[in-house]
Amino acid sequence: SPLGRLMFQLPEEMGLIAVAGRQTQGKGRGGNVWLSPVGCALSTLHITIPLHSNLGQRIPFIQHLVSLAVVEAVRSIPGYEDIDLRVKWPNDIYYSDLMKLGGVLVNSTLIETTFHILIGFGFNVNNSNPTICINDLIRRLNREEGTELQPLSADCLIARTVTVLERLIDIFQEKGPNGVLPRYYKYWMHSGKQVRLHSEDGPTAWIVGIDDYGYLQVHEEGKGVESVHPDGNSFDMLRNLIVPK
C-alpha cells in the first residue's frame, strides 16, 4: 500500500495517520474483505515500537490495546460511560455481546530493532447498516434513560482513539500487561463465559482471561488453564465455540 511504503521514509519521531472518507479495497483478518460504508470511521495509523521493550516483546497485545482505545474513546466521555461498547477478543468492537460494529487489523514489520506497525481500525459511527452504529446506541440510551447526549462524529472519535491509544502504549511500556489488563477486562465481553473446544459436543471450558502475550486463556475441567492462539483458531461467539482452523 502507498502508506506502507511511505512509513519507512518518515523521520522516526513523526507520526502518520491516514483517514479515509470512503474506502473501496478494505482488508480484514485472514484476507477477508472489509466492508466500508459511508458513516464508518476508518483509519490507518503508523507507530514504531522498539523490539526490546515491554510491547515489542508482546506484539500481539497491540490489537487489544487498539480495540480498548476505541471503546474508551467513547466511554471515557463524561455522560457516555453507559454506552454498551465492548471489546471482543482478539480484535473486534461489539455492542454488548450482540452485534459487531468495528474491528482492528495490525501488520508489523521488524527492521533492525524497531517494529514498524500499521494499525487499521474501523468502526460504525453514523451508519445504521449493515449492523448498528455508535450514534444508534446513543439514541437508544437517550430514549431509555431520558438523557440528551449529542451524537458523536467520526473525526472526534478517531482523534480520541489515537490519544487514548498513545496513553495505553505508554502505560504498557512502563508497567507491562498488568498496567492495562484491568481496563481491558472492564470492557471485554467474555468474563466467565463457557465455551466448547473443537466442536459442539467437545469438552467444556471457561474463559479465564488473556495471558502475558495476549492469547486467550481457557480452563478445561480437570486440565488446568491453557492458552489458545488467535491465528490457529476461530472463535465463534454466537455458538460459543473455539475451533482449530
Buried (B, 14 or more C-beta within 10 A) or exposed (E): EEBEEEBEEEEEEEEBBBEBEEBEEBBBBEEEEBEBBEBBBBBBBBBBBEBEBBBBBBBBBBBBBBBBBBBBBBBBBEEBEEBBBBBBBBBBBBBEBBEBBBBBBBEBEEEEEBBBBBBBBBBBBBBEEEBBBBBBBBBBBBEEEEEEBEEBEBEBBBBBBBBBBBBBBEBBBEEBBEBBBEBBBBBBBBEEBEBBBEEEEBBEBBBBBBBBEBBBBBBBEEEEEBBBEBEEBEBEBEEBBBBEE
